[in-house]
Amino acid sequence: MMFALSYVSTPQEMLTEASRGVYDVIVSDLDYGTTGRVGTEGFDICNGINKMNLSKKPFLVLCTSKDDVQEQIRNFLYEGKINAVVNPKGKQ
C-alpha cells in the first residue's frame, strides 16, 4: 500500500490543497491562530471543503482540545460536514 502525507500551516493552504481532489482523508485542527478568528478556522475549512465540487469527498477529521465548541462539533457531525472528531477526552 502506498500513501503520501501533505502538511499545510494555514487554512488557505488547506483549502488550496483540498481543492486538488486527490485526498482520501483530511485531518484539520480547529485552531490555526492565523486569521484573527482564533479557534474557529477548522470550521471554515470544513465548510469550504464541503462547498467544493469534488468527484470524491475526503473523509474529514477535526481535531481539537477545546470543550466550548462541542455543540458546534455535534452539529457538523449531524449535518455530515465532518466524519470524525478527535479530542483528548474521546468525546464526539
HELIX and SHEET records of a PDB file:
HELIX    1   1 PRO A   11  ALA A   18  1                                   8    
HELIX    2   2 GLU A   41  LYS A   51  1                                  11    
HELIX    3   3 GLN A   70  TYR A   78  1                                   9    
SHEET    1   A 3 VAL A  25  ASP A  29  0                                        
SHEET    2   A 3 PHE A  59  CYS A  63  1                                        
SHEET    3   A 3 ALA A  84  VAL A  86  1                                        
END                                                                             
